[in-house]
Amino acid sequence: MNKKKLVVLVLIVAAIIAFFVFDLQQYFTLETIKARQLSLIEQFRANPVVFTALFALIYIATAAFSLPIISLLTLLAGAVFGLVLGTVVVSFASTIGATLAFLASRFLFRDWVQEKFGQRLRAVNDGVERDGAFYLFTLRLVPAFPFWVVNLVMGLTKIKARTYYWVSQLGMLLGTIVYVNVGTQLAQIESLGGILSPTLLGSFVLLGVLPLIAKKVVEAIKARKVYEGWTRPDHYDRNLVVIGAGSAGLVSSLIAAAVKAEVTLIEGHKMGGDCLNYGCVPSKALIKTAKLVQTSKHASKYGITDMTTNFKFADVMDRVHRVIKTIEPHDSVERYQDMGVDVVLGQATIKTPWEVEVALRDEQGNDTGETRTITTRNIVIATGAQPLVPPISGIEDVGYLTSDTIWNMRELPPRMLVLGGGPIGCELAQSFHRLGSQVTQVEMAPRIMGREDPEIADMVLEQFRADGIDVRVNHKATRFEVREGRKFLIAERTDKEGELVEIEFDQMLCALGRSARIKGFGMETLEIPVSARRTVEVNEFLQTNYPNIYAAGDVAGPYQFTHTAAHMAWFASVNALFGRFRKFRVDYSVIPWATFTEPEVARVGLNETDAKEKGIDYEVTVYGIDDLDRAIADEVAHGVVKVLTVPGKDTILGVTIVGEHAGDLIAEYVLAMKHKLGLKKIMGTIHIYPTLAESNKFAASEWQKAHKPEKLLSYVKRLHDWERS
């Protein structure tokens, strides 16, 4: 803390201490001001300007220093000045004092708080930036929130001082009128408790409802403005139109049909979306085959002298497509039509907030030349995401595959380059290497799997390098070149002061993430905003700037997981259909995910990296799966269960599991976190022996060992010693 801040802090503390040391409070008791009421009124009448100014200065100082006499001063203002003048004096004096306290809090503490707890305050700052005036207005109207607390807390946010001033003055005005009016009857008040009569409390309840009413009014005004220029249809064909038949779209439409709404689901390409056709399903099918090949190479671990595998890569890819075909009926047009969903194949374009035009296609994806226009009360945008391809020089010359196009391969490339160290890149790099490709994986960051803790990512990296994958971290792709028919990546070593290296390859997979599909279906015409993440901008209810248009899944973010898309779909569908009666804020508090490498990595909640960034205190408990009986028997004795808890408590903040079937094992912790169950509950649950699931119980046991009641155990030992004597 610099000298200026220290001086201000000392002065504030000294003033507050002096108030109590010199017992100045004795002059501001209810009995004192009642006894001196007539004298004060006479002084006011003798010198109205001087008396009013002096009173205002005292009130401002009291409010600025948050002294516990402000209610009495408000009553006194009513008793001396009357309702009108008293309200004016108190209104301005209290607001000025509150603003001074606000500025002091900001000057003294905001930088430190933002630096230490910035991540924790991000949601508050975002909320203040979005509707801070209403938030503050609510706090000022409801007296349950202490005056000084509001000043202190709001000073730590990013709300502008001038906004704070006028909203505070407006928000406190009605409460000021109520208190000043009570003060006009000062002689009849026997105690401060008498102020809070049922009538007065009822008045404050009504005051507390006002900001909600005001918010609804503003929302209506905003809606009217955004709909200005659009003509609402006289009749709606549907209650809901959903664009996109991936996870979010399928679940949204199914929920709508289940509650007997008329719903149309529009898909422009393939039912099931990316997950079924290009992502989760085909990649897991490939991973399984690759793992089988890898197991055969290490058959000796299982007591088998020799095991050879012979396969054709084309057959492997045929199996991948067979798996897709087997699962396709789960997401088929016929199934959803049977469940009450009107499924339309074609390219959707939002023409107005209530009209969607569809350029129809047949089941093979060919344009029919026909169009269909559907009117609807609500729309859910669930168009998903697509592979991100960076504009690297020469990338088009060498050609590239993505997670969408790689499944059309029929020949295994001898040398494969994987660009990207995220989940997709890691899963496919390991699989193709195990199937026989010489794989080089290039990642610009210092490590692969950058969202995980360093030691977790290192476990995967060690396995990759033990398998023989050439992992190049700290390598930034700068350009691609083709020389005499040979393909090269020129990469810059970010850890070697710009040193350039050449990597030759036959085929390249671009696995640098996915970007939301936000173009081609009318968003531009309606001017639906896009966030900084290049996703559809939605509020906490998944609404766009048009209250009847929602977005869910990858197109809205912030997560790009199939299960998260399904989770969001419930909120989008229910809010769209029933939001007039009640809306639900989407809950991202417990989101699990897994990377299906070997070893698998699964996580839910915080890891250490997240906790440190957000300034959250935590304890770490680690159980090594190498000690687990079933893992030893299955020759998979590697990995950890890493649990973060609240210091001194068994409350789970987050869990990371590395090892065989980590994606399955994490489910127990997801359930526990969702329903506020601690590690003691997991430890007290019977787990079948021998299973990998026991690792969860043993991790909980490790936490319990670290929190043994040593004092109590010492007394118990004495008891046992006495019983033996």
N, C-alpha and C positions, 0 to 999 in steps of 0.2 A: 504494500500500500504506500503510495507516494505521500509527500508531506501535506499537500493540499487536502487530500482525502482524510488524512489522519487528524488534521486540525478541525475539519468539519465534524468528524465523528466524535472527537473529544468535546467540542462545544455542545453537541446534541446530548451526549451522555451526561455532561456536567449540568445542563439545564434540567434534565429529567431528575437527576440525583438531588439537585438543589430544591426542586419542587417538593420532594418528599422529606429531605433533611430539615428544611425550614418549616415543614408542616403547613405549606400554603393551602393544602386541601381543606383545612379547617374553615377557610373563608368561602368555600364553595360547597357547603353542605346544604341540603334541602331546608333544614331549620334556619340556617344563617340567612339564606336569600329570602325566605318567607318573612323573617323578622325585619329585614332591611328593605323589603319591597317598596314601602311607601317612601322611605328616604331616597331610594334610587330613582323613583319616579319623579320626585321633586327636583333632584339634581339634573335629570334629563330635561325637565321643563325649563329649568334655569339656564342651562347651556346645551341645547339640543345637538348642535353640530359637534362640539368638543366631546360631549359624552358619547355620542354615537360613534365617532371616530376612535375614541379610546376603547370602547367596547369591542369594536370590530378588530382592532389590533390585538386585544387580548384573545379574542376568539380565533383569529388567524394563528397566533402563536400556539394556542392550545391544540388546534387541529394539526399544525405542522409537527409538534412534538408528541402527538398522540396521547395527551394527558387524559386521565380518566374522569374529567369533569365536563366533557363536551355536552352531554345530555342536559346537565343542570344549566349550563349557559344558554342552551336552546330554550329551555323553559323560562329562564330569566328574560330572554329577549321578548318572548310573548307577553310576559307580565309587565314589562316596562314599556316596550314600543307598541304593543298591540299586534294584531294579526298581520296587517299589510306591511308596515315598516319593519316589523320583526322578521317577517319572511324574507324581505329584500336583504336586510343586513346579514342574517344567518346564511342565506343562500350564497351570497358572494363571498362572505368571510370563510365559510366552511370549504367552498370550492378552492379558494386561493390557498388556504392552509393545506388542504388535501394535495393540491398540485405541488406545493413546496415539499411535502413529505415524499411525494412521488419522485420529484426531481432529486431529492437527497438520496433516496433508495437507489435510483439509477446511477447517480454519480459515485456512490460509495461501493455498491455491490454488484451492479449488472455485469461488468466485464469479467469479474471473478466468477460469478455464478454461471455466465454463459460459457466461459472457458471450461469450468469443471463439470457443469451439468447441462451443457448445451444440447446434447442428444436427448436428455430427458425433457427439456423444455421445447424441443422441436415441435411436438404436437401442439403445445400451448401457443407457441409463436405462430404456427400455421393457422390455428384457430383464430387468434387475435388478428392476423393479417386478413383472414377471410371475412370474419364478422365480429371483430373486436369491439366495435361500438355497441352491438347488441349484448355481447358478453358482459361488458362493463356496465351497461344500462341495467341488466338483470341484477348484478351484484349490488348496485347502488339502490335499487328499489327494495331489495329484501334485507331487512335489518339483521337477519341471522348471521350475515357476514360482517364481522367487526370492521369498523371504519379504518383502523390502522392497518389491518391485514390486507385490505384491498389496496391501500396506498403502497404498501411494501411490495406485494406480489406483482402488481401491475407495473411497478418501476423496473422490474427485472425482465419484462417483455419488450417487444419492439414497437408497441403502440406509440403513436406520436403524442407529444406533450399537449399540443393544441386540441387534438381529439380527446385526450384524457380530460382536459379542462371542461369543454362544452358538454360532453356526455355526462360527466360527473355532476355538473350544475343542473342539467336537465333531469338526470336520474334521481338526484337527491331532493329535487324540488317538492314533489308530492309528500315525501316523508317529512321534509322540513315544515311544510304547511301543517301537517298533522301534529307534530311535536310543538310547534309554536302556538297552535290553537289550544293545545292542552295547557300550555304555559299561561294563556290568558285567564285560566281558571286556577292559578297557582295556589290561591288561598284554600282551595278545596282538596288539594292533594296532600295526603298524609304520609306517603312514602313513595319511593321510586317504583316499587312494585305495583302501586296503584295506577301508574301510568298505563301499564299493560292490561287494560281492561279487555273483556271479550270483544267489545265494539272496536277498540283500537287494533287488537290482534286481527280481527276480521278485515279491517281496513288494509292492514299490511299484506294480508293474504291476497286481497284484490290487487294491491300494488304489485305483488310478485307475479301475478298473472298477466299484467299489462305488457311486459316485454315479449311474452309468448304471442300475445295478440298482435303486437306491433310487428313481430317477425313474420307472422302469417300474412299480415297486410303487405309488408315489403315483398315477400315472396310472390304474392298475387300481382303486385305492381311489376316486378321483374318478369314474371311469366307473361303478363299482358304486353310488355315491351318486346320480349323475344318473339312472341307470336304475331306481333304487328306486321301486317302485310300478307299474312297467310290466311286463307279461307278455310275454316273448319267445315268438314262435310256434314250433311244433314243426318247421315246414317253411317254406321260403322259395320263393315263386313266381319271384323274380328275384334276380340278383346285385346289380342296380343299377336304381333308378328315378330318372329325371331329370325335374324339373319345370320346364318352359319350353323352347320350341323356337326360341330365339334363337341367337346365335352360340355362347355357352357351352354351352347345352343340346344343340345339334346335334353339336358336336365331342365332348362328353362321351359321348353315346350312341354315336356312330360309333366312338370308340376302344374302348369296351366291346364292341361287336359285333365289331370287328376282332380282339380277343383271345378271341373265342368265349364271352364272358359272355352270360348272359340279361339283356337290358336292355329296359326300357319307357320310352319318351319320352312325356310328357304335355304337351299344349298346349291352353290354354283359349281361344285366339282364332285367330291366324294363324301358320302355319308360317313360319319365317324371322325371326320377331320384329320388333323395332322397326326394325332396320337395313334390312331388305328392304322393309318396308311403309310406314314413316313417316320413316326417317332417311337413312342414307347413300345408298341407291339413288335414291329420288325426288329428293332434293336435288341430287345430281350430274347427274341428267337435266335438271332445271330450270336448273342453272348452265350446262350446255352450250348450251341454247337461248338463254339470256340473253347468253352470250358471243358467239354468232353474230350476234345482233341488234346488240350493241355493235361488233363488227368491221365490220359493214356501215355503221355511222355514221361510221367512220373509214377508209373504203375508199381515200381519197385517199393515205394513207400507203403504200399498196401499188401506186400508179400507176393506180388505177381512178378515173375521173372521177366516176362516180355509181353508187351501188348502193342500191336501196331495198328495204325488207322490208315485206311485208304479212302480218299474221297475226292470228288470233283467239286470245284467251287460253284459251278452252275447248279449242281444238285443242292448245295447248301442254300443258295438263293431261291431255288424252287421251294425248299422247305419254308423259308421265310414267307413267301407269297402264299403257301398253303395254310400257314398259321393265320395270316391276314384273312384269307377266304373263310376259314373256319369261324373266326370271330365276327366277320361282317354281318351275319344275320342279327346279332345283338343290336346293331345300329342301323338296321335296314329300313328302307321306306315302308315296306309291308308291316313290319313290327310296330312302327310308330303310328301308322295309319290305323292299325288294329286297336291301339290304345287311345285313339281319339284325336290324333294330331293330323292336321291337313299338311302334307308334305308336298312342296313344290320344288322342282329342279330347275335352276336357272340363275341368271345374274340379277341380283337385287340392286335397285337404285332407289334411295329415299328421295321422293319428289317434293313432298311437303311433310310437316311434322306428323301427319296422319295418313299419308299415302305412300305406298311402296309399289314401284313398278318392277315387274320381273320379265326379263328376256328369257323365254322358256327354252329348255334344253331337254333332249331325250336321255334315257338311262345310260347311253354311251358318251354323254357329254357334248353332243352335237347340237348346235343352234337349230331350232325349229322355224325361226322367223316370226313366231308369234309372241305377243306380249300379254301380260295380265296385270291389271292394277287392283291393289287391295287396299281398302280403307281400314284403319285400325285405331283404337283408342291409345294403344301403347306399342312401343317398339323396343326390342332388345338387340343391340349390336353385339354379336359374338363371332366376329370374323377371324379370330385367332392371330397367329403370327407366322412369319416366313423367315427362312435363313438370311442372315446378314452377310452380305458380300462387300468387302471393303474396296475402295477404288485404288488398289495398288497397281502401279505401273506394270503392264505386261500380263496381268492376270487373265485377260481374255485370250491372249496368244497361247498360253500354256494349257488353257482349259481347266476346269475345276468341277468337282462334285460337291454337293451339299447333302445335308441329312434328308433332303427331299428326293434327290436324284440318284443317290448311291445304291439304292435298291434295284436299279436297272442293270447293274454290272453283271457280266457273265463270266469274266475272266479275272483271276486274282492278279493284281499288279505286283511285279517283283519288288519294286521299291515304292513305298507309299509315303507321301508327306502329309502330315496332319497339322493344319494350322489352327491352333487354339488349345488351351489347357483347361477348359471348363469341363463340365460333366459329359457333354456329347463327344467332345474331342477325346477325352480320356477313355470312355467306354469303347468307342470305335477303334481307337489306336490299339488298345490291348487286344480286341477281338481280331482285327486283321493281322496283327503280329502272330497271334496264336494259330491262325489259319495258314500262315506261311509267308506273309509279306515281310520285307525288311522295312520297318516303320521308323520314321523320324518325326518326332513331335516337337513343334516349335511354339514357344510361349514367350510373349514379350515381358511378362511380369517375372519377379524373382522366383516364383514357384508355380506349379500347377495347382488347380483347385484352390484358387485364391480366396474363396469365401470361407474356407475351413481354417482351423488353427494350424500354425506352422508344423507342429509335430504330427498332426493328423495327415496333412498333405505329404509330409516326408515318408510316412508309412507306405502310402501309395506309390510315391516316387521310387522308393527302395525296391518295391516289388516289380515295378516297370523295368527298372534297370537290371534287376536280377533276371527277368524274363528275356532281356536283350533288346528292349526298346531304346532307341537313341533319343533321349529327352533333352532338348535344348531350351533351357530357361534363359531369361535375359537376352533373348534374340528377337529383334524387331524386324519384321519383313519389310524391306524397302522397295524391291522390284523383282520381277520375274523375267527370265531371258530364255530364248530358244536358240541354240547353236548347233548347226548341222543335225537337226532333228532331236537333240538332247535338251532336256528341260532342267533349268536351274532356278533356285531361289537365292537371291542375294540378301543376306540378313546382316543387320548391324548388332554387334555385341554391346549392349547397353552397360555392361559391367566392365568393359575394356576400352573405354574412351573412344567409342566409335569404330572399333575394329570390324572390318567386313569379312564375312565368311560365305562360301558357296556351298549349297546343298543340292545335289543332283537327285532327281526323282523321276518316276514314270507316271504316277497319277497323284493328284492332290485333292485332299478333302478340306474344304473350308468349313471350319466349325468354330466360328467366332460369335456365336449367339444368334438370337432371333429378334426380329423387329416386328412390331405390331402392323397388321394390315389395316391401314387407315385411309387408303385411297381406292377409288373406283366404285363406291356405292353411295355417293351423294352427300357425304359429310361436308365437302367443300361448298356446295350450293347452300346448305343450311348454316354454314359458318359455325359448325360444332368445334369448340376449341380442342387443341392438342396440347398435352403437357410437355414439360421439359424432357421427359423420358421418351417422347414421341409415341405416347399412347393416348387414347381418348381420355380427355379430362373429365373426371366424374367426382361427385361429392361422396360423403360417407354413406349415402343411400344408393350409390351407383348411378345417380342421375347425371345426365349431361346438362348443358345450359337450357335445354328444353326439358321441362319437368316430366314429360311423358316419354322421353327417349332415354333408355338406359344402355349401359355397356357392361359386359362381364367377360371374364376369362383373360387370355393373353393380350387381347386388344386393349384392355383397360389396365392390366398390371395390378399391383406391383410385382406379383409372382407369375412365373410362366410354368405352372405345373398343372397337369390334367386334373388332379384331385382338388386343387385350389379353384380351378375354373368351375368345377361342379359345385363347390362350396359357395362361390360367388353367385352362381346361377339361382340358388334358392332365394337370396336376398333380392336379386334383380326381378325375378318373376313375382314374388310375393309383394314387393313394394309397388311394382307396376300395376298389379291387379287390385291390391287392397290398401294402397298408400293413402287414399283419401281418409281412411279410418285410422290406420296406424302404419308407420314406417319403421323399418328395422335397419340399424347401422351395421354394415358388414364387419364381421369380427375376424381380424387377422392375428389374434393373440397367440394361437397355437397352430402353427403351420409346419408340418413335417416334410422332409424330402430326403431322397437317397440318390447316390451315384452308384451304379451297378457295375463297378469295377471289381477286381479281386485284389485286395480285400474290398468288400462293400463299405461304403461310408453313408451313414444315416444320421440325420440331425433333426431336432425339434427345439424351438426356443433359442436361447442365447448360447453362444460359445464364448471362450475367453476373449477372442478378438473383439466381438460385439460388445461384451460387457465393459472392456477397457475403453472402447470408443465412446460408449454412452455414459461412462462414469458410474457404473453400477457396481456396488460392492458384492463380493461373492466368495464362496468357498468351493474348492475343487475336491472331488472324490474320484479316484481312478481304480478300476478293477481290471487286472490283466487277464484276458481270455486264455492266455497260454497256460493258466492254472486250472482250467475247467475240464472236468472229466470227459464230457461228451466231445468237446473240441479235440482233446488228445486222441480219443478213440477214432474220430473221423479224419485225423491228420490235418486239422484246420486250427491248430492251437496257436493262433496269432491274433492280435488286435486288442482293443480296450473298450471298456464302457467308461465314459467320462461324464460325470454329473456335476453341474453347477447348482449350488443351493444358496439360499439366503444365509449370511453368517449367523451361526448359532442355532439355526432352524433347519428342519427337514424339507422346507418348501422348495420345490424344484424350479429353477430358473431356465434350465436348458440341459439337453443331453446330446452327446455325440457318441455313436457306436461305430467302431471299426471292426470288421470281421465277417465271417460267414453268416449270411442271412440277416445282416444288420437292418435291412429294410423291413423285415418282419419283426425283429426284436424291439424296434423302436416303438411299436404300437402300444405296448404296455405303458410307456412313459407319456405318450400322447394322451391316452385315456386319463392317466394320473393328473397331468397338467390341466387338461380340460375341466376336470371335476374337482380340482383343488385337493388332490390326494398327495400326501408327502411320502418320503422314502420309508417311513415307519410302516405305512400301509402295505407297501410293496414287500418289505421284509417279512411282514406278518402273513403274507399270502403263500399258500402251498404251491410250489412248482414241481412238476414231474421230474423225477430222476431216471435216467440221465438225459437232459435236454440242454440245448443252447440257451433256452430261456432262463435257466438258473443263473446265468451271468447277471441278469437284472437284480435278482435277489441278493447275490453276493456283493454287488456294487452297493446296494442299500446297507448290507452288513458292514462294509468297510466304513460307511459314514457313521454307523452306530458305534463302531469301535473307537472312532476318533472323538466321539461325544459321550464316552462312558461317564457316569456319575462317580468320579473317583472318590469324593468325600464319603458318599453313601456306601460305596463298596468297602472302604476302610472300616466303617462301623459294622458291616456285615461280616467282614473277616474276624473282627473282634468277637462277634456273636458265635461264629463257628469255633474259634479257639476256646471260648468259654465253655461251649457245649462239650468239647473233648476233654476238658480238665476235670 
